[in-house]
């Protein structure tokens, strides 16, 4: 049966890969990949830096027609060719319904997206300025966090497919909670999100699927089993003890309370 969700499964065409010891196929998130299913609403990729989660997310976005540096499918700028070839080796199964809108956010290149919007608006056009769809205020005149919230509140709309790479990068905990609320509104309007994140706040969204990228590959795990949740919980439960452990040096022996940690 054909799925009604916008993107339902990601498959690595392993027969095309010449070597799994070369980049990006040696990355843990790619090396053991055969296929993974995406949640109809929210899918998270989590893991350490270098595990391959952002590379996989980028490949999914490019395979779906988004610009490698971010933006909507109408953006075709490029400041530096840096994306991997992984998109040429994956297939993304799509549903019979097409999204009405969409956006690929890369925290590291969102500045370039903001610049491209200004470049487009500097050209003659019969339509309204592009920035109108982003809140009518230059994204460069706002903080990184404010500009992302403007994107989320003004550009994102119903029945959209949104692929976000570390959206929490410039957001305070309070603003991350605001993102969760806005995401929920969009999900109620039949949108779909695929997100790579380090934020235990964002990945707490109810019923989302979480894929942990580790040295052994990709594994779907419950929220409470993510390292991000466990480390944050342990720190907040006893920050003084955790700080003693982190700041202790060899010439300063651990106290009796910390010997068994």
ROKEDREN-78586 format. One line per field, with one value per atom (N, C-alpha, C): x, y, z; residue in three letters; chain. Coordinates in Angstrom, 2 decimals. Layout:
! ROKEDREN-78586
xx: (X  ...)
yy: (Y  ...)
zz: (Z  ...)
aa: (Ala  ...)
ch: (A  ...)
END
This chain:
! ROKEDREN-78586
xx: (0.84  0.00  0.88  0.56  1.33  1.02  2.07  1.91  1.38  0.64  0.15  1.13  2.14  3.10  4.05  4.68  5.48  6.76  7.41  8.61  8.50  8.60  8.30  9.47  10.40  11.51  12.74  13.89  15.18  15.96  16.38  17.09  18.45  19.49  20.81  20.97  21.30  21.51  22.94  23.09  24.40  25.20  24.52  25.22  25.99  25.60  26.28  27.55  27.67  28.79  30.04  31.09  32.33  33.13  33.13  33.91  33.25  33.10  32.56  33.66  34.87  35.96  36.22  35.51  35.69  34.54  34.80  33.78  32.73  31.46  30.85  30.38  30.74  30.18  30.80  31.92  32.54  31.90  31.08  30.44  29.49  29.46  28.62  27.16  26.59  25.18  24.92  25.97  25.83  26.33  27.39  28.08  27.18  26.30  25.44  24.01  23.78  22.42  21.94  20.77  20.05  18.80  17.91  16.79  16.29  15.71  15.05  13.71  12.73  11.41  11.33  10.64  10.45  9.06  8.97  7.68  6.81  5.52  4.65  4.68  5.07  5.11  6.54  7.23  8.55  9.55  10.68  11.79  13.03  13.72  14.96  16.16  17.27  18.56  19.43  19.97  20.80  22.10  23.12  24.41  25.54  26.72  27.90  28.29  29.07  29.62  30.47  30.30  31.07  30.41  29.23  28.57  27.89  27.65  27.06  25.61  25.03  23.60  23.31  24.18  23.94  24.19  25.17  25.45  24.26  23.68  22.50  21.32  21.12  20.02  20.18  21.39  21.67  21.35  21.74  21.48  19.98  19.22  17.77  17.20  17.67  17.16  17.48  18.72  19.12  18.39  18.22  17.50  16.06  15.49  14.11  13.99  15.13  15.10  15.44  15.87  16.24  17.67  17.94  19.28  20.21  21.44  22.35  22.70  22.68  23.02  21.79  20.64  19.43  18.48  17.29  16.25  15.11  14.29  13.21  13.74  12.87  13.28  13.54  13.12  13.37  14.76  15.44  16.77  17.78  18.64  19.63  21.01  21.26  22.56  23.57  24.82  25.88  27.10  27.50  28.69  29.94  29.77  30.91  30.36  30.83  30.36  31.01  30.21  30.77  29.93  28.78  27.94  28.50  28.18  28.69  27.89  28.33  27.65  26.61  26.35  25.48  24.08  23.61  22.27  22.14  23.26  23.23  23.09  23.19  23.17  21.98  21.09  19.91  18.64  17.61  16.27  15.34  14.54  13.57  12.18  11.48  10.12  9.17  8.36  7.42  5.99  5.12  3.72  3.01  1.74  1.00  0.65  0.74  0.49  1.82  1.84  3.03  2.87  3.96  3.86  3.56  2.80  2.50  3.68  4.55  5.72  6.78  7.92  8.99  10.20  11.13  12.34  13.40  14.65  15.81  16.63  16.73  17.51  18.82  19.92  21.23  21.71  21.93  22.34  23.61  24.54  25.84  25.79  24.75  24.68  23.42  22.72  21.53  21.87  23.08  23.55  23.53  23.94  23.97  22.55  21.61  20.22  19.70  20.01  19.58  20.17  21.44  22.08  21.43  21.08  20.45  19.08  18.35  17.06  17.27  18.30  18.57  19.02  19.79  20.22  19.01  18.09  16.90  16.04  15.93  15.12  15.78  17.07  17.76  17.51  16.97  16.68  15.26  15.02  13.66  12.71  11.50  10.53  9.12  8.22  6.81  6.06  6.62  5.95  6.43  5.88  6.30  7.73  8.43  9.78  9.78  10.83  10.93  10.86  11.47  11.52  10.13  9.12  7.74  7.30  7.79  7.39  8.18  9.09  9.91  9.71  8.60  8.30  8.58  9.05  9.26  10.38  11.22  12.38  13.62  14.67  15.89  16.34  16.64  17.12  18.49  19.24  20.55  20.45  19.28  19.09  18.55  18.51  18.05  19.14  19.03  19.96  19.67  20.60  20.41  19.13  18.91  17.72  16.45  16.47  15.28  14.97  16.01  15.77  15.21  15.65  15.09  13.62  13.29  11.90  11.03  11.60  10.86  10.59  11.59  11.42  10.30  10.35  9.39  7.97  7.85  6.52  5.92  6.76  6.25  6.35  7.46  7.67  7.10  7.15  6.63  5.11  4.48  3.03  2.47  1.17  0.52  0.98  0.91  1.22  2.60  3.55  4.92  5.86  6.95  8.00  9.21  9.62  10.67  11.82  13.00  14.21  15.15  15.43  16.15  17.41  18.54  19.82  20.24  20.14  20.51  19.83  18.51  17.79  17.98  18.41  18.58  19.86  20.70  22.05  22.10  21.14  21.18  20.00  19.35  18.13  18.34  17.80  17.78  16.81  16.88  15.90  14.46  14.19  12.83  12.39  13.30  12.97  12.82  13.55  13.37  11.97  11.46  10.09  9.10  9.41  8.55  8.55  9.72  9.81  8.94  8.97  8.12  6.65  6.23  4.84  4.46  5.34  5.07  5.10  6.03  6.06  4.73  4.21  2.96  1.82  1.77  0.75  0.85  2.07  2.27  1.96  2.25  1.94  0.44  -0.28  -1.74  -2.29  -1.48  -1.87  -1.21  -0.90  -0.45  0.95  1.83  3.22  4.04  5.28  6.20  7.58  8.26  9.59  10.59  11.79  12.94  14.06  14.58  15.45  16.68  17.85  19.07  19.30  19.49  19.57  20.41  20.88  21.51  20.62  19.46  18.63  17.71  17.89  16.96  15.57  15.47  14.16  13.38  14.00  13.29  12.93  13.89  13.63  12.62  12.11  11.08  9.69  9.58  8.24  7.56  6.32  5.65  5.54  5.82  5.62  6.56  7.52  8.49  9.37  9.91  10.89  12.27  13.11  14.47  15.45  16.31  17.36  18.69  19.32  20.62  21.71  22.63  23.77  24.96  25.43  26.57  27.58  28.63  29.66  29.11  28.01  27.43  26.37  26.11  25.14  23.93  22.81  21.57  20.66  20.13  19.21  18.09  16.86  15.74  15.60  15.61  15.57  14.54  14.09  13.17  13.90  13.15  13.71  14.55  14.04  14.74  16.04  16.27  17.52  18.56  18.22  19.21  20.26  21.49  22.57  22.29  21.65  21.36  20.44  19.43  18.52  19.23  19.98  20.60  21.66  22.49  23.54  22.92  21.91  21.25  20.57  19.87  19.21  20.21  21.30  22.29  22.93  23.18  23.79  22.83  21.58  20.64  20.25  20.31  19.99  21.05  22.30  23.38  24.52  24.33  25.36  26.67  26.59  27.81  28.70  28.09  28.86  29.45  28.66  29.15  30.30  30.20  31.27  32.54  32.39  33.58  34.29  33.50  34.09  34.77  34.15  34.70  35.94  35.96  37.04  38.13  37.93  38.95  40.21  41.37  42.66  43.40  44.41  45.09  45.66  46.10  46.69  45.63  44.34  43.25  42.36  42.57  41.81  40.33  39.54  38.09  37.65  36.54  35.97  35.37  35.08  34.49  33.15  32.40  31.08  31.15  32.29  32.41  33.20  33.72  34.58  33.87  32.58  31.86  31.11  31.31  30.55  30.98)
yy: (-1.19  0.00  1.24  2.23  3.45  4.32  4.83  5.65  7.03  7.63  8.99  10.03  9.59  10.56  11.00  12.15  12.72  11.93  11.46  10.62  9.50  8.26  7.14  6.20  6.08  5.14  5.63  5.45  5.78  4.49  4.22  2.99  3.31  2.67  2.80  1.73  2.15  1.21  0.68  -0.33  -0.81  -1.38  -1.91  -2.50  -1.45  -0.20  0.87  1.34  1.05  1.55  0.74  1.41  0.71  0.34  1.20  0.92  1.54  0.74  1.25  1.75  1.87  2.45  3.90  4.37  5.74  6.62  7.91  8.89  9.00  9.11  9.12  7.75  6.72  5.39  4.71  5.26  4.69  5.23  6.25  6.83  5.82  5.76  4.76  4.77  5.95  6.03  5.51  5.40  4.98  3.55  3.20  1.94  0.71  0.69  -0.48  -0.26  0.87  1.22  0.34  -0.19  -0.85  -0.02  0.07  0.99  1.38  2.55  2.98  3.60  3.39  3.97  5.30  6.25  7.56  7.66  8.31  8.49  9.45  9.22  10.12  11.57  11.75  13.11  13.58  12.95  13.44  12.29  12.43  11.49  12.27  11.78  12.41  11.50  12.12  11.46  12.10  11.28  11.79  11.01  11.60  10.91  11.90  11.36  12.19  12.89  13.96  14.62  13.62  13.61  12.69  11.34  11.14  9.84  9.68  10.81  10.74  11.17  11.60  11.94  13.14  14.17  15.35  15.03  14.17  13.75  12.99  12.12  11.36  12.30  13.24  14.19  15.02  15.49  16.27  15.47  14.20  13.35  13.18  13.03  12.91  14.18  15.33  16.62  16.81  16.56  16.76  15.77  14.54  13.53  13.95  14.73  15.18  16.48  17.01  18.19  19.50  19.47  20.71  21.10  22.39  22.91  22.42  22.04  21.44  22.38  23.69  24.63  25.10  24.62  24.97  25.82  26.01  26.79  25.93  26.52  25.78  25.11  24.41  23.76  24.77  26.02  27.06  27.69  27.45  28.00  27.16  27.81  27.09  27.74  28.47  29.11  28.10  28.44  27.62  28.46  28.56  29.34  28.48  27.19  26.27  24.86  24.09  22.71  21.86  21.47  20.72  19.51  19.33  18.19  16.90  15.80  14.50  13.99  12.85  12.24  11.22  11.17  10.13  10.17  11.36  11.46  10.65  10.40  9.63  8.13  7.74  6.31  5.93  6.87  6.54  6.76  6.05  6.24  6.62  7.63  8.04  7.74  6.84  6.48  7.61  8.01  9.11  8.60  9.31  8.95  9.49  9.18  9.65  11.13  11.70  13.13  13.88  15.00  15.84  16.96  17.33  18.45  19.76  20.63  21.92  22.88  22.63  23.48  22.66  23.27  22.55  23.44  22.98  23.76  22.83  23.07  22.37  23.40  23.22  24.13  23.49  24.19  23.80  24.94  24.68  25.74  26.42  25.64  26.18  27.06  26.95  27.75  28.60  28.79  29.62  31.07  31.51  32.85  33.00  31.96  32.01  32.09  31.41  31.49  32.92  33.54  34.92  35.87  35.63  36.46  36.26  35.03  34.75  35.43  35.47  36.17  37.64  38.26  39.66  39.82  38.87  38.93  38.82  37.92  37.76  39.03  39.65  40.85  42.07  41.97  43.07  43.05  41.90  41.77  42.23  42.80  43.21  42.01  42.23  41.14  41.70  40.90  41.30  40.94  40.03  39.59  40.34  40.00  40.65  40.24  41.03  40.66  39.30  38.54  37.22  37.33  38.40  38.54  38.67  39.02  39.10  37.78  36.67  35.35  34.90  35.75  35.42  36.44  37.18  38.13  39.58  39.85  41.21  41.97  41.28  41.90  41.10  41.78  41.08  40.09  38.88  37.87  38.23  39.04  39.48  40.53  41.15  42.17  41.58  40.27  39.57  38.62  38.22  37.20  35.89  34.95  33.65  32.99  33.05  32.44  33.12  34.47  35.20  34.93  34.86  34.62  33.23  32.24  30.91  30.87  31.57  31.61  32.35  33.38  34.06  33.10  32.29  31.26  30.30  29.82  28.83  29.39  30.63  31.22  31.79  32.24  32.92  32.08  31.36  30.63  29.22  28.56  27.21  27.25  26.36  26.34  24.93  24.79  23.47  22.55  21.25  20.20  20.39  20.68  20.89  19.77  19.62  18.67  19.48  19.33  20.18  19.31  19.57  18.81  19.78  19.53  20.49  19.87  20.54  20.07  20.96  20.42  21.10  22.47  22.50  23.78  24.46  23.71  24.28  25.08  25.13  25.68  27.06  27.92  29.29  29.59  28.56  28.77  28.52  29.40  29.18  28.05  27.46  26.42  26.90  28.16  28.68  28.73  29.14  29.21  27.81  26.84  25.47  24.96  25.36  25.00  25.66  26.90  27.58  26.86  26.32  25.54  24.30  23.62  22.44  22.78  23.90  24.31  24.61  25.32  25.64  24.38  23.48  22.20  21.48  21.48  20.77  21.36  22.68  23.32  22.85  22.80  22.39  20.91  20.10  18.68  18.44  19.25  19.15  19.54  20.28  20.68  19.79  18.54  17.48  17.74  18.32  18.47  17.29  17.20  16.13  16.74  16.29  16.79  15.63  15.89  14.99  15.87  15.54  16.45  15.73  16.33  15.91  16.89  16.37  17.27  16.69  17.61  17.23  17.63  18.20  18.79  17.77  17.50  16.60  17.22  18.54  19.18  18.86  19.09  18.85  17.39  16.50  15.08  14.47  15.27  14.78  14.81  15.28  15.37  13.99  13.95  12.66  11.81  10.52  9.49  9.61  10.54  10.64  9.39  9.09  8.02  8.62  7.99  8.49  7.42  7.78  6.88  7.37  6.52  6.84  6.36  7.26  6.93  6.64  5.41  5.02  4.30  3.81  3.08  1.81  1.30  0.08  0.36  1.64  1.98  2.71  2.57  3.23  2.28  2.79  1.97  2.85  2.40  3.16  2.87  3.94  3.76  4.70  4.37  5.26  6.52  7.57  8.85  8.71  8.00  7.89  7.10  6.42  5.68  6.45  7.65  8.44  8.95  9.05  9.57  11.02  11.77  13.17  13.30  12.46  12.49  12.05  10.94  10.38  11.32  11.91  12.81  14.07  14.62  15.82  15.52  14.40  14.00  13.85  13.13  12.89  14.19  15.09  16.36  17.19  17.29  18.14  17.55  16.24  15.63  15.91  16.03  16.29  17.03  18.31  19.05  19.17  19.30  19.46  18.23  17.06  15.82  15.66  15.96  15.85  16.81  18.02  19.00  18.57  17.97  17.46  16.42  15.53  14.48  15.07  16.06  16.65  17.49  18.15  19.10  18.53  17.30  16.65  16.40  16.54  16.26  15.18  14.59  13.43  13.71  14.93  15.23  15.61  15.49  15.76  14.52  13.61  12.34  12.59  11.66  11.72  11.50  12.11  11.88  10.47  9.99  8.66  8.54  9.65  9.63  9.39  9.73  9.67  8.48  7.66  6.57  5.55  5.36  4.29  4.82  6.06  6.61  6.02)
zz: (0.00  0.00  0.00  -0.81  -0.89  0.32  0.95  2.14  1.78  2.72  2.51  3.05  3.82  4.33  3.22  3.40  2.32  2.05  3.10  2.96  3.97  3.51  4.40  4.65  3.73  3.92  3.17  3.81  3.20  3.02  1.78  1.46  0.85  1.35  0.76  -0.32  -1.53  -2.62  -2.48  -1.66  -1.27  -2.44  -3.44  -4.59  -5.38  -5.28  -6.01  -5.31  -4.01  -3.21  -3.51  -3.96  -4.31  -3.07  -2.06  -0.86  0.36  1.40  2.65  3.58  3.07  3.85  3.43  2.40  1.91  2.39  2.51  2.89  1.78  2.12  3.46  3.92  3.17  3.44  4.66  5.14  6.33  7.61  7.50  8.69  9.32  10.65  11.32  10.89  10.66  10.29  8.89  8.08  6.69  6.47  7.16  6.90  7.00  7.98  8.18  7.68  7.06  6.64  5.49  5.64  4.55  4.25  5.21  5.09  6.47  6.56  7.79  7.42  8.29  8.09  8.82  8.24  8.83  9.44  10.58  11.24  10.41  10.35  9.58  10.08  11.36  11.92  12.19  13.13  13.53  13.65  12.96  13.07  13.50  14.53  14.99  14.71  14.30  14.25  15.33  16.22  17.30  17.33  17.93  18.02  18.16  18.41  18.58  17.29  17.42  16.26  15.47  14.15  13.33  13.13  13.72  13.59  12.23  11.54  10.22  10.14  11.26  11.25  10.34  10.37  9.53  8.06  7.80  6.42  5.85  6.65  6.21  6.00  6.92  6.79  5.52  5.26  4.06  2.80  2.78  1.62  1.39  2.47  2.34  1.73  2.23  1.74  0.26  -0.14  -1.53  -2.43  -1.96  -2.74  -2.98  -2.05  -2.17  -2.96  -3.42  -4.28  -3.63  -2.36  -1.68  -2.03  -1.91  -2.13  -1.02  -1.37  -0.41  0.74  0.50  1.56  2.33  1.95  2.67  1.86  2.44  1.80  1.27  0.44  -0.20  -1.46  -2.15  -3.39  -4.50  -4.30  -5.29  -5.16  -4.05  -3.85  -4.62  -5.38  -6.17  -6.08  -4.99  -4.82  -4.27  -4.38  -3.80  -3.53  -2.26  -1.94  -1.94  -1.66  -1.66  -1.74  -2.70  -2.85  -1.76  -0.79  0.34  0.71  0.05  0.43  -0.17  0.49  0.06  -1.14  -1.66  -2.81  -2.34  -1.04  -0.51  -1.13  -1.49  -2.07  -3.37  -4.05  -5.28  -5.02  -3.75  -3.41  -2.52  -2.28  -1.48  -2.29  -1.88  -2.43  -1.27  -1.49  -0.48  -1.02  -0.36  -0.77  -0.40  -1.36  -1.15  -1.21  -0.53  -0.54  -1.77  -1.89  -3.07  -2.97  -1.74  -1.57  -1.59  -2.27  -2.30  -1.28  -0.59  0.35  -0.38  0.27  -0.33  -0.22  0.75  0.96  1.68  1.90  2.58  2.76  3.59  3.85  4.41  3.97  4.53  5.28  6.59  7.43  7.83  7.53  8.04  8.91  10.19  11.10  10.62  10.07  9.69  8.45  7.65  6.42  6.33  7.44  7.42  7.09  7.46  7.08  5.56  4.84  3.38  2.80  3.45  3.01  3.17  4.31  4.55  3.51  3.15  2.13  0.77  0.44  -0.85  -0.94  0.16  0.15  -0.20  0.38  0.07  -1.39  -1.89  -3.29  -4.23  -3.92  -4.76  -4.74  -3.58  -3.48  -4.12  -4.38  -5.06  -6.57  -7.07  -8.50  -8.80  -9.99  -10.36  -10.33  -9.84  -9.74  -9.81  -10.40  -10.49  -9.20  -8.41  -7.20  -5.98  -4.82  -3.57  -3.21  -2.42  -1.99  -1.29  -1.50  -0.87  0.65  1.20  2.66  3.25  2.43  2.90  3.52  2.96  3.43  4.66  5.12  6.29  7.41  7.34  8.39  8.05  6.81  6.30  7.01  7.72  8.37  8.03  7.58  7.17  8.23  7.80  8.75  9.29  8.55  9.01  10.12  10.25  11.28  12.57  12.63  13.83  14.30  15.55  16.03  15.32  15.40  14.76  15.27  16.58  17.15  16.70  16.66  16.22  14.76  13.93  12.50  12.27  13.05  12.89  13.32  14.40  14.83  13.81  13.16  12.09  10.95  10.61  9.58  9.96  11.19  11.66  11.71  12.15  12.33  11.06  10.14  8.95  7.67  7.50  6.24  6.28  7.44  7.54  7.58  6.81  6.75  6.76  6.64  6.69  5.57  5.85  4.86  4.25  5.12  4.66  5.11  4.39  4.74  5.16  6.41  6.98  7.48  6.93  7.27  7.97  9.23  10.06  10.65  10.43  10.97  12.13  13.33  14.57  14.71  14.67  14.76  16.11  17.12  18.45  18.61  17.56  17.68  18.32  18.02  18.54  19.46  19.97  20.74  22.23  23.04  24.48  24.79  25.99  26.35  26.20  26.58  26.46  25.00  24.12  22.69  22.10  22.61  22.14  22.49  23.64  24.01  23.05  22.64  21.67  20.32  19.95  18.71  18.79  19.93  20.11  19.93  20.49  20.37  18.92  18.22  16.81  15.94  16.22  15.51  15.67  16.89  17.14  16.32  16.24  15.41  13.96  13.44  12.05  11.85  12.85  12.75  12.76  13.52  13.50  12.14  11.37  10.02  8.97  9.37  8.47  7.87  8.65  8.22  8.71  8.24  8.63  8.86  9.93  10.27  10.31  9.80  9.96  10.50  11.68  12.40  12.94  12.74  13.42  14.57  15.77  16.92  18.05  18.91  20.17  21.35  21.07  22.12  22.78  24.08  24.76  24.91  24.74  24.78  23.51  22.35  21.10  20.92  21.23  20.96  21.92  22.87  23.79  23.17  21.92  21.31  21.37  21.86  22.08  20.82  20.99  19.96  18.76  18.82  17.72  17.69  16.52  16.39  16.48  17.29  17.51  17.05  16.09  15.62  16.20  17.00  17.58  16.63  16.30  15.46  16.36  16.37  17.19  16.31  16.92  16.18  15.53  16.07  15.52  14.46  14.20  13.17  13.72  13.04  13.42  14.19  15.30  16.09  16.63  16.47  17.01  18.49  19.30  20.75  21.38  22.59  23.31  23.77  23.98  24.41  25.68  26.67  27.96  27.86  26.73  26.57  25.76  25.30  24.57  25.54  25.05  25.89  26.29  25.40  25.67  26.89  26.96  28.09  29.37  29.29  30.50  31.08  30.20  30.68  31.30  30.63  31.15  32.48  32.57  33.82  34.94  34.68  35.73  36.20  35.27  35.64  36.50  36.07  36.79  38.15  38.27  39.55  40.60  40.17  41.12  40.43  40.10  39.37  40.14  41.46  42.24  42.11  42.20  42.09  40.69  39.68  38.31  38.06  38.59  38.41  39.13  40.31  41.01  40.16  39.54  38.71  37.48  36.87  35.65  35.93  37.08  37.37  38.25  38.72  39.55  38.75  39.36  38.72  39.50  38.89  39.47  40.85  41.08  42.38  43.42  43.02  43.95  43.98  44.91  44.94  45.09  44.52  44.61  46.05  46.41  47.72  47.76  48.94  49.10  48.37  48.32  47.68  46.19  45.58  44.13  43.62  44.52  44.08  43.21  43.42  42.70  41.49  41.07  39.96  38.64)
aa: (Unk  Unk  Unk  Unk  Unk  Unk  Unk  Unk  Unk  Unk  Unk  Unk  Unk  Unk  Unk  Unk  Unk  Unk  Unk  Unk  Unk  Unk  Unk  Unk  Unk  Unk  Unk  Unk  Unk  Unk  Unk  Unk  Unk  Unk  Unk  Unk  Unk  Unk  Unk  Unk  Unk  Unk  Unk  Unk  Unk  Unk  Unk  Unk  Unk  Unk  Unk  Unk  Unk  Unk  Unk  Unk  Unk  Unk  Unk  Unk  Unk  Unk  Unk  Unk  Unk  Unk  Unk  Unk  Unk  Unk  Unk  Unk  Unk  Unk  Unk  Unk  Unk  Unk  Unk  Unk  Unk  Unk  Unk  Unk  Unk  Unk  Unk  Unk  Unk  Unk  Unk  Unk  Unk  Unk  Unk  Unk  Unk  Unk  Unk  Unk  Unk  Unk  Unk  Unk  Unk  Unk  Unk  Unk  Unk  Unk  Unk  Unk  Unk  Unk  Unk  Unk  Unk  Unk  Unk  Unk  Unk  Unk  Unk  Unk  Unk  Unk  Unk  Unk  Unk  Unk  Unk  Unk  Unk  Unk  Unk  Unk  Unk  Unk  Unk  Unk  Unk  Unk  Unk  Unk  Unk  Unk  Unk  Unk  Unk  Unk  Unk  Unk  Unk  Unk  Unk  Unk  Unk  Unk  Unk  Unk  Unk  Unk  Unk  Unk  Unk  Unk  Unk  Unk  Unk  Unk  Unk  Unk  Unk  Unk  Unk  Unk  Unk  Unk  Unk  Unk  Unk  Unk  Unk  Unk  Unk  Unk  Unk  Unk  Unk  Unk  Unk  Unk  Unk  Unk  Unk  Unk  Unk  Unk  Unk  Unk  Unk  Unk  Unk  Unk  Unk  Unk  Unk  Unk  Unk  Unk  Unk  Unk  Unk  Unk  Unk  Unk  Unk  Unk  Unk  Unk  Unk  Unk  Unk  Unk  Unk  Unk  Unk  Unk  Unk  Unk  Unk  Unk  Unk  Unk  Unk  Unk  Unk  Unk  Unk  Unk  Unk  Unk  Unk  Unk  Unk  Unk  Unk  Unk  Unk  Unk  Unk  Unk  Unk  Unk  Unk  Unk  Unk  Unk  Unk  Unk  Unk  Unk  Unk  Unk  Unk  Unk  Unk  Unk  Unk  Unk  Unk  Unk  Unk  Unk  Unk  Unk  Unk  Unk  Unk  Unk  Unk  Unk  Unk  Unk  Unk  Unk  Unk  Unk  Unk  Unk  Unk  Unk  Unk  Unk  Unk  Unk  Unk  Unk  Unk  Unk  Unk  Unk  Unk  Unk  Unk  Unk  Unk  Unk  Unk  Unk  Unk  Unk  Unk  Unk  Unk  Unk  Unk  Unk  Unk  Unk  Unk  Unk  Unk  Unk  Unk  Unk  Unk  Unk  Unk  Unk  Unk  Unk  Unk  Unk  Unk  Unk  Unk  Unk  Unk  Unk  Unk  Unk  Unk  Unk  Unk  Unk  Unk  Unk  Unk  Unk  Unk  Unk  Unk  Unk  Unk  Unk  Unk  Unk  Unk  Unk  Unk  Unk  Unk  Unk  Unk  Unk  Unk  Unk  Unk  Unk  Unk  Unk  Unk  Unk  Unk  Unk  Unk  Unk  Unk  Unk  Unk  Unk  Unk  Unk  Unk  Unk  Unk  Unk  Unk  Unk  Unk  Unk  Unk  Unk  Unk  Unk  Unk  Unk  Unk  Unk  Unk  Unk  Unk  Unk  Unk  Unk  Unk  Unk  Unk  Unk  Unk  Unk  Unk  Unk  Unk  Unk  Unk  Unk  Unk  Unk  Unk  Unk  Unk  Unk  Unk  Unk  Unk  Unk  Unk  Unk  Unk  Unk  Unk  Unk  Unk  Unk  Unk  Unk  Unk  Unk  Unk  Unk  Unk  Unk  Unk  Unk  Unk  Unk  Unk  Unk  Unk  Unk  Unk  Unk  Unk  Unk  Unk  Unk  Unk  Unk  Unk  Unk  Unk  Unk  Unk  Unk  Unk  Unk  Unk  Unk  Unk  Unk  Unk  Unk  Unk  Unk  Unk  Unk  Unk  Unk  Unk  Unk  Unk  Unk  Unk  Unk  Unk  Unk  Unk  Unk  Unk  Unk  Unk  Unk  Unk  Unk  Unk  Unk  Unk  Unk  Unk  Unk  Unk  Unk  Unk  Unk  Unk  Unk  Unk  Unk  Unk  Unk  Unk  Unk  Unk  Unk  Unk  Unk  Unk  Unk  Unk  Unk  Unk  Unk  Unk  Unk  Unk  Unk  Unk  Unk  Unk  Unk  Unk  Unk  Unk  Unk  Unk  Unk  Unk  Unk  Unk  Unk  Unk  Unk  Unk  Unk  Unk  Unk  Unk  Unk  Unk  Unk  Unk  Unk  Unk  Unk  Unk  Unk  Unk  Unk  Unk  Unk  Unk  Unk  Unk  Unk  Unk  Unk  Unk  Unk  Unk  Unk  Unk  Unk  Unk  Unk  Unk  Unk  Unk  Unk  Unk  Unk  Unk  Unk  Unk  Unk  Unk  Unk  Unk  Unk  Unk  Unk  Unk  Unk  Unk  Unk  Unk  Unk  Unk  Unk  Unk  Unk  Unk  Unk  Unk  Unk  Unk  Unk  Unk  Unk  Unk  Unk  Unk  Unk  Unk  Unk  Unk  Unk  Unk  Unk  Unk  Unk  Unk  Unk  Unk  Unk  Unk  Unk  Unk  Unk  Unk  Unk  Unk  Unk  Unk  Unk  Unk  Unk  Unk  Unk  Unk  Unk  Unk  Unk  Unk  Unk  Unk  Unk  Unk  Unk  Unk  Unk  Unk  Unk  Unk  Unk  Unk  Unk  Unk  Unk  Unk  Unk  Unk  Unk  Unk  Unk  Unk  Unk  Unk  Unk  Unk  Unk  Unk  Unk  Unk  Unk  Unk  Unk  Unk  Unk  Unk  Unk  Unk  Unk  Unk  Unk  Unk  Unk  Unk  Unk  Unk  Unk  Unk  Unk  Unk  Unk  Unk  Unk  Unk  Unk  Unk  Unk  Unk  Unk  Unk  Unk  Unk  Unk  Unk  Unk  Unk  Unk  Unk  Unk  Unk  Unk  Unk  Unk  Unk  Unk  Unk  Unk  Unk  Unk  Unk  Unk  Unk  Unk  Unk  Unk  Unk  Unk  Unk  Unk  Unk  Unk  Unk  Unk  Unk  Unk  Unk  Unk  Unk  Unk  Unk  Unk  Unk  Unk  Unk  Unk  Unk  Unk  Unk  Unk  Unk  Unk  Unk  Unk  Unk  Unk  Unk  Unk  Unk  Unk  Unk  Unk  Unk  Unk  Unk  Unk  Unk  Unk  Unk  Unk  Unk  Unk  Unk  Unk  Unk  Unk  Unk  Unk  Unk)
ch: (A  A  A  A  A  A  A  A  A  A  A  A  A  A  A  A  A  A  A  A  A  A  A  A  A  A  A  A  A  A  A  A  A  A  A  A  A  A  A  A  A  A  A  A  A  A  A  A  A  A  A  A  A  A  A  A  A  A  A  A  A  A  A  A  A  A  A  A  A  A  A  A  A  A  A  A  A  A  A  A  A  A  A  A  A  A  A  A  A  A  A  A  A  A  A  A  A  A  A  A  A  A  A  A  A  A  A  A  A  A  A  A  A  A  A  A  A  A  A  A  A  A  A  A  A  A  A  A  A  A  A  A  A  A  A  A  A  A  A  A  A  A  A  A  A  A  A  A  A  A  A  A  A  A  A  A  A  A  A  A  A  A  A  A  A  A  A  A  A  A  A  A  A  A  A  A  A  A  A  A  A  A  A  A  A  A  A  A  A  A  A  A  A  A  A  A  A  A  A  A  A  A  A  A  A  A  A  A  A  A  A  A  A  A  A  A  A  A  A  A  A  A  A  A  A  A  A  A  A  A  A  A  A  A  A  A  A  A  A  A  A  A  A  A  A  A  A  A  A  A  A  A  A  A  A  A  A  A  A  A  A  A  A  A  A  A  A  A  A  A  A  A  A  A  A  A  A  A  A  A  A  A  A  A  A  A  A  A  A  A  A  A  A  A  A  A  A  A  A  A  A  A  A  A  A  A  A  A  A  A  A  A  A  A  A  A  A  A  A  A  A  A  A  A  A  A  A  A  A  A  A  A  A  A  A  A  A  A  A  A  A  A  A  A  A  A  A  A  A  A  A  A  A  A  A  A  A  A  A  A  A  A  A  A  A  A  A  A  A  A  A  A  A  A  A  A  A  A  A  A  A  A  A  A  A  A  A  A  A  A  A  A  A  A  A  A  A  A  A  A  A  A  A  A  A  A  A  A  A  A  A  A  A  A  A  A  A  A  A  A  A  A  A  A  A  A  A  A  A  A  A  A  A  A  A  A  A  A  A  A  A  A  A  A  A  A  A  A  A  A  A  A  A  A  A  A  A  A  A  A  A  A  A  A  A  A  A  A  A  A  A  A  A  A  A  A  A  A  A  A  A  A  A  A  A  A  A  A  A  A  A  A  A  A  A  A  A  A  A  A  A  A  A  A  A  A  A  A  A  A  A  A  A  A  A  A  A  A  A  A  A  A  A  A  A  A  A  A  A  A  A  A  A  A  A  A  A  A  A  A  A  A  A  A  A  A  A  A  A  A  A  A  A  A  A  A  A  A  A  A  A  A  A  A  A  A  A  A  A  A  A  A  A  A  A  A  A  A  A  A  A  A  A  A  A  A  A  A  A  A  A  A  A  A  A  A  A  A  A  A  A  A  A  A  A  A  A  A  A  A  A  A  A  A  A  A  A  A  A  A  A  A  A  A  A  A  A  A  A  A  A  A  A  A  A  A  A  A  A  A  A  A  A  A  A  A  A  A  A  A  A  A  A  A  A  A  A  A  A  A  A  A  A  A  A  A  A  A  A  A  A  A  A  A  A  A  A  A  A  A  A  A  A  A  A  A  A  A  A  A  A  A  A  A  A  A  A  A  A  A  A  A  A  A  A  A  A  A  A  A  A  A  A  A  A  A  A  A  A  A  A  A  A  A  A  A  A  A  A  A  A  A  A  A  A  A  A  A  A  A  A  A  A  A  A  A  A  A  A  A  A  A  A  A  A  A  A  A  A  A  A  A  A  A  A  A  A  A  A  A  A  A  A  A  A  A  A  A  A  A  A  A  A)
END
